[in-house]
Amino acid sequence: MRLLKTLRSVIAIRRFDFNSRRRRLAKCGDIADVRRLAKRNLPGGVFDYFDGAAESEWSLANNSAAFENVHLTPRVLVDVSKIDTRTTVMGQHMPYPFAFSPTGFTRIATSAGELAVARVAAKHGVPYTLSTLGTRSIEEVAAAAAGVTAAGATVATATTGTATTVIAGDTTAAPLWYQLYVWKDRGLSRELVQRAKAAGYKAIMVTVDTAVFGRRDRDVRRGFTLPPKIGLDTFIDGIRHPRWTLDFVTHEPITFSAVAGRGDVDGSTAITLSDYVNSQFDASLSWRDLDWVRSEAGLPIMLKGIQSVEDALRARDEGVEAIALSNHGGRQYDGSPAPIELLPRVMDAVGDGIEVLVDGGVRRGSDVVKACALGARAVMFGRPYLYGLGAAGELGVEWVVDYFASGIKRTMALVGATDVAALRSIVKR
């Protein structure tokens, strides 16, 4: 009896969580663990669509591996009891230096799709970018974000459990950005921009690395199309993933929301997304078209897909507010430089003349800190929140935000940086 009392005084009984998704997330240590959970939950073709990249997928792997070559020089005996993680991008306040990248056809992970991601982003003040290839409308996403109450700004650190005050600013007005493909149908592009502006989106992100659709070998091997076509292999895969299948068949069909109601092109018939998108990508798109976008939007412009110093300089000279160094997550040209590798040369060239973001390969809070130390205003990522969505729906996206936020704060404390600007002095180049 005495032994039992002694054990009870030193051992806490873990309370069982009946929510299986939350229980599994609690055992995830990093994004790789969440990725494995998503892989288990999703049919193979769906997972490979999110996870895969172009051709040999060398660029995909290099995007993440390149962060290992960036080293920080910690400063010690610095008062880090208060960590300021705030930054601004295009004049818009962000509680943390990361934003959600645009991702197409998000609803094939779960029926909530973009709405779930937008709600989590709004709750935490994280900018969310809706893709032209989204499966929820511009207005639906804006309404979902507007209905969310912002989270508080005082949290417990993962390392010590002690209260750390995080100066996170006003998260009640998390900005929405709209990602635009400037298509051959300029009337459709104009309509999308005007709808985004009317719905309260704060910037237009023009993707510039898609003159044609990249070849994704995994999709070819799977015979995967958007919208999905049902064959024996996909039928069997669906049986193996009953929760996903039930969610898929009990909700409205997935359509290409930007062109909903236009017949074949909205995904309501058997035409594939790649066929339509390839027909709309404008190979003649050039720098002179930016004036047209700017005049139609009347909003700050970010160019996503910059992969050279020369184009970064051109964007600055054209008066663009921001650029995102990005190779489309390795999904377009397989062999392009990792954005984090390109960042130092771009910063040396453009200075403070344009805001620079890094998109690609970000998997930890320390990656965010490294990018900011090299001069990036912020980072963007897509796959991590898609893994969270596929692993546990909205709960999974929450986990991803918390993981990055805590990782940023912990890394800043460990390297002795009390705000984002201070990071520039601790990078070893």
C-alpha positions in Angstrom: 0.0 0.0 0.0 2.8 2.4 0.9 4.5 1.6 -2.4 1.2 2.3 -4.3 1.0 5.7 -2.6 4.5 6.5 -3.4 4.0 5.6 -7.1 0.8 7.7 -7.2 2.8 10.7 -5.9 5.4 10.5 -8.6 3.5 9.1 -11.6 0.6 10.9 -13.3 -2.0 8.8 -15.1 -2.4 9.8 -18.7 -6.1 10.6 -19.4 -7.4 8.7 -22.5 -8.4 10.9 -25.4 -11.4 9.4 -27.2 -10.8 11.6 -30.2 -8.7 9.2 -32.4 -7.4 12.0 -34.6 -6.2 14.1 -31.7 -4.7 11.0 -30.1 -2.7 10.2 -33.2 -1.6 13.8 -33.7 -0.3 13.8 -30.1 2.2 11.2 -31.1 3.5 13.2 -34.1 6.9 14.8 -33.4 7.4 16.7 -36.7 5.9 17.3 -40.2 7.4 14.0 -41.4 5.2 12.2 -38.8 2.1 14.1 -39.9 3.0 13.2 -43.5 3.1 9.5 -42.7 -0.3 9.8 -41.0 -1.8 11.5 -44.1 -0.3 8.8 -46.3 -2.1 6.2 -44.2 -5.4 8.1 -44.3 -5.6 9.0 -47.9 -5.9 6.9 -51.1 -2.6 6.5 -52.9 -3.5 8.7 -55.8 -4.7 11.6 -53.6 -1.6 11.5 -51.4 0.7 11.4 -54.4 -1.0 14.3 -55.9 -0.2 16.4 -52.8 3.1 14.8 -52.0 4.6 14.4 -55.5 6.6 16.7 -57.8 8.0 16.9 -61.3 9.9 14.1 -63.0 12.6 12.6 -60.7 11.6 14.9 -57.8 15.1 16.1 -57.3 14.0 19.7 -56.8 11.5 18.6 -54.2 14.1 16.9 -52.1 16.7 19.6 -52.6 14.3 22.3 -51.4 14.3 20.9 -47.9 17.9 19.6 -47.9 19.2 23.0 -48.7 18.2 24.3 -45.3 20.7 22.1 -43.7 23.5 24.2 -45.3 22.3 27.3 -43.5 23.9 27.7 -40.0 23.0 30.2 -37.3 25.4 31.6 -34.7 23.7 31.6 -31.3 24.2 34.6 -29.0 24.1 33.8 -25.3 23.2 35.8 -22.1 20.4 37.6 -24.0 17.1 38.3 -22.2 14.7 36.3 -24.2 11.8 36.4 -21.8 9.9 38.3 -24.4 10.0 37.2 -28.1 8.4 39.4 -30.8 7.6 37.2 -33.8 5.7 39.8 -35.7 6.5 40.9 -39.2 4.7 42.7 -42.1 4.3 41.8 -45.7 3.0 44.3 -48.2 2.0 46.5 -45.3 -0.1 43.8 -43.7 0.6 42.6 -40.2 1.4 39.0 -39.4 1.9 37.5 -35.9 4.5 35.0 -37.3 6.7 35.2 -40.4 4.9 32.5 -42.3 1.9 32.3 -44.6 -0.1 29.5 -46.3 0.8 29.0 -49.9 -2.0 28.5 -52.5 -2.8 24.8 -53.2 -5.1 23.5 -55.9 -8.0 21.1 -55.4 -7.7 21.0 -51.6 -11.0 19.3 -51.1 -9.7 16.0 -52.3 -8.1 15.7 -48.9 -11.3 16.3 -47.0 -14.7 17.8 -47.9 -14.0 20.9 -45.8 -11.0 21.7 -48.0 -10.1 25.3 -48.2 -12.7 26.4 -45.7 -11.0 24.4 -42.9 -7.6 25.9 -43.8 -9.0 29.4 -44.0 -10.6 29.0 -40.6 -7.4 27.9 -38.9 -5.4 30.6 -40.7 -7.9 33.3 -39.6 -7.9 32.0 -36.0 -4.1 32.4 -35.8 -3.7 35.5 -37.9 -1.8 33.6 -40.6 -2.3 34.9 -44.2 -4.0 32.4 -46.4 -3.8 32.4 -50.2 -6.7 30.9 -52.1 -5.6 29.3 -55.4 -7.2 29.9 -58.8 -7.5 26.1 -58.8 -9.4 26.1 -55.6 -12.5 24.0 -54.9 -14.3 26.6 -52.8 -15.3 29.9 -54.1 -13.6 33.3 -53.3 -16.7 34.4 -51.4 -17.0 31.1 -49.4 -13.5 31.3 -48.2 -13.8 35.0 -47.2 -16.9 34.2 -45.2 -15.3 31.3 -43.4 -12.3 33.4 -42.5 -14.5 36.3 -41.3 -16.4 34.1 -38.9 -13.4 33.1 -36.9 -12.3 34.7 -33.6 -8.6 35.2 -33.3 -6.5 33.2 -30.9 -4.8 34.7 -27.9 -1.1 35.6 -27.8 0.3 34.1 -24.6 1.3 30.5 -24.9 3.5 27.9 -23.0 6.9 27.1 -24.5 7.4 23.5 -25.6 10.8 23.3 -23.9 10.2 24.5 -20.4 6.4 24.8 -19.9 6.9 28.3 -18.5 4.9 31.3 -19.7 6.5 33.2 -22.5 4.9 36.4 -23.7 4.8 36.5 -27.4 4.0 39.8 -28.9 1.7 38.8 -31.8 -0.2 41.9 -32.6 -3.8 42.0 -33.8 -4.8 38.7 -35.4 -8.4 39.6 -35.9 -7.8 40.7 -39.4 -5.7 37.9 -40.9 -5.2 38.9 -44.5 -6.5 36.8 -47.4 -4.5 36.8 -50.6 -5.7 35.6 -54.0 -3.4 33.6 -56.3 -4.0 34.4 -59.9 -3.0 32.5 -63.1 -3.2 35.1 -65.9 -5.0 33.0 -68.5 -5.7 33.3 -72.2 -9.3 34.2 -71.2 -8.5 37.6 -69.8 -12.2 38.2 -69.1 -12.2 35.3 -66.6 -8.9 36.6 -65.0 -10.5 40.0 -64.7 -13.6 38.6 -63.1 -11.6 36.6 -60.5 -9.5 39.6 -59.5 -12.6 41.8 -59.2 -14.4 39.2 -57.1 -11.4 38.8 -54.8 -11.2 42.6 -54.3 -14.9 42.8 -53.6 -14.6 40.0 -51.0 -11.9 41.8 -49.1 -8.7 40.0 -50.3 -5.7 42.2 -49.6 -3.2 41.2 -52.3 -3.0 39.4 -55.7 -0.3 36.8 -56.0 0.6 36.2 -59.6 2.1 32.8 -60.3 4.7 33.2 -63.0 6.3 29.8 -63.4 3.6 28.0 -65.2 3.9 28.7 -68.9 2.9 25.0 -69.3 1.9 22.3 -66.8 4.8 20.3 -65.3 4.9 16.6 -65.7 4.3 14.7 -62.4 5.4 11.2 -63.0 3.6 9.8 -59.9 0.3 11.0 -61.3 1.1 9.4 -64.6 1.9 6.0 -63.0 -1.3 6.2 -60.9 -3.4 7.3 -63.9 -4.6 10.1 -61.6 -6.7 12.8 -63.0 -8.7 15.8 -61.7 -11.6 15.3 -61.2 -10.8 11.7 -60.3 -11.9 8.9 -62.6 -13.1 5.7 -61.0 -11.4 2.5 -62.1 -10.8 -0.9 -60.5 -7.6 0.3 -58.8 -9.2 3.5 -57.5 -12.2 1.5 -56.3 -10.1 -0.9 -54.4 -8.0 2.0 -52.9 -11.3 3.6 -51.8 -12.3 0.5 -50.0 -9.0 0.5 -48.1 -9.7 4.1 -47.0 -13.3 4.0 -45.9 -13.3 7.2 -43.9 -12.0 9.2 -46.9 -14.4 7.4 -49.3 -17.5 8.1 -47.1 -16.5 11.7 -46.8 -16.0 11.9 -50.6 -19.3 10.3 -51.7 -21.5 12.0 -49.1 -20.6 15.6 -50.1 -21.2 17.6 -53.2 -18.9 16.8 -56.1 -15.6 18.5 -56.3 -15.6 21.2 -59.0 -13.2 23.8 -60.2 -14.9 26.7 -58.4 -13.3 29.6 -60.4 -15.2 28.5 -63.5 -18.2 26.8 -61.8 -21.2 26.8 -64.1 -19.3 26.9 -67.3 -20.0 23.3 -68.4 -17.1 21.0 -69.1 -14.4 23.3 -67.6 -15.9 23.3 -64.1 -15.1 19.7 -63.4 -18.7 18.6 -63.7 -18.0 16.4 -66.6 -15.1 14.1 -67.6 -12.8 16.7 -68.9 -9.6 16.7 -66.9 -8.2 19.7 -65.0 -4.9 19.3 -66.8 -6.5 19.5 -70.2 -8.4 22.7 -69.3 -5.5 24.3 -67.5 -3.1 23.5 -70.2 -5.5 25.1 -72.7 -5.6 28.3 -70.6 -2.0 28.8 -69.6 -0.7 31.6 -71.7 2.8 30.9 -73.1 2.9 34.5 -74.3 2.6 36.0 -70.8 5.3 38.6 -70.2 6.4 41.5 -68.0 4.2 43.9 -69.9 1.1 42.0 -68.7 1.8 43.1 -65.1 0.5 46.6 -65.9 -2.8 45.0 -66.9 -3.0 43.0 -63.6 -2.1 46.0 -61.5 -4.7 48.2 -63.2 -7.4 45.6 -62.8 -6.5 44.8 -59.2 -5.7 48.0 -57.5 -4.1 45.9 -54.8 -0.5 45.0 -53.8 1.1 42.5 -56.2 3.3 39.6 -55.3 5.1 37.5 -58.0 5.4 33.9 -57.0 7.8 31.7 -58.9 10.9 33.9 -59.2 14.0 31.7 -59.7 16.8 34.0 -60.6 18.5 37.2 -59.5 17.8 38.8 -62.8 14.1 38.3 -62.5 14.1 39.5 -58.9 15.8 42.7 -60.1 13.3 43.1 -62.9 10.4 42.7 -60.5 11.9 45.4 -58.2 12.3 47.7 -61.2 8.8 47.1 -62.3 7.5 48.3 -59.0 6.2 45.0 -57.7 5.6 45.1 -54.0 6.8 41.6 -53.2 8.3 38.4 -54.7 8.2 34.8 -53.6 11.3 32.8 -54.5 9.7 29.5 -55.5 10.0 26.6 -57.8 6.4 25.6 -57.3 7.5 23.0 -54.7 9.5 21.2 -57.4 6.3 20.6 -59.3 7.2 22.4 -62.5 10.8 22.3 -63.7 12.8 19.6 -62.0 16.3 21.1 -61.6 15.6 24.6 -60.5 17.5 26.0 -57.5 16.2 25.7 -54.0 14.7 29.0 -53.0 16.7 29.1 -49.8 19.9 28.7 -51.9 18.9 31.6 -54.1 17.9 33.9 -51.3 21.4 35.3 -50.3 22.2 36.3 -53.9 18.8 37.9 -54.4 19.1 39.9 -51.1 22.5 41.1 -52.1 21.1 42.3 -55.4 17.8 43.9 -54.5 18.6 45.2 -51.0 15.5 46.7 -49.4 14.0 47.6 -52.8 11.4 44.8 -52.7 10.0 42.4 -50.1 11.3 38.8 -50.5 9.6 35.7 -49.3 10.7 32.0 -49.5 8.4 29.3 -50.7 9.6 25.7 -50.8 11.1 23.1 -48.5 10.0 24.7 -45.2 9.4 21.9 -42.7 10.4 23.3 -39.3 10.2 26.5 -37.3 14.0 26.7 -37.5 13.7 26.7 -41.3 11.5 29.9 -41.0 14.1 31.5 -38.7 16.9 30.6 -41.1 15.1 32.2 -44.0 14.4 35.4 -42.0 18.1 35.5 -40.9 19.1 35.5 -44.6 16.8 38.4 -45.3 13.4 37.0 -46.2 10.4 38.9 -44.9 8.6 35.6 -44.3 8.2 32.1 -45.7 5.2 30.3 -47.3 4.4 26.6 -47.3 1.7 24.4 -48.7 2.5 20.7 -48.2 2.8 20.9 -44.4 -0.8 22.1 -44.0 -2.0 19.7 -46.6 -0.4 16.9 -44.7 -2.2 18.2 -41.6 -5.5 18.3 -43.5 -5.1 14.8 -44.8 -4.0 13.5 -41.4 -6.7 14.9 -39.2 -8.7 17.5 -41.0 -9.0 20.9 -39.4 -7.3 19.6 -36.2 -4.3 18.6 -38.3 -4.0 22.1 -39.7 -4.1 23.5 -36.2 -1.3 21.1 -35.2 0.8 22.4 -38.1 0.4 26.1 -37.1 1.2 25.3 -33.5 4.2 23.3 -34.5 5.7 26.1 -36.6 4.8 28.9 -34.1 6.4 27.0 -31.2 9.4 26.1 -33.3 10.0 29.7 -34.3 9.8 31.0 -30.8 12.0 28.2 -29.4 14.7 28.8 -32.1 14.7 32.5 -31.6 15.1 32.0 -27.9 17.9 29.5 -28.4 19.9 31.8 -30.8 19.3 34.9 -28.7 17.1 36.9 -31.0 14.2 38.8 -29.4 12.6 39.9 -32.7 12.7 39.0 -36.3 14.9 41.9 -37.3 17.6 40.7 -34.9 17.9 37.5 -36.8 20.0 39.2 -39.5 23.0 39.3 -37.1 23.1 35.6 -36.2 23.4 33.9 -39.6 26.7 32.4 -40.7 27.1 32.7 -44.5 
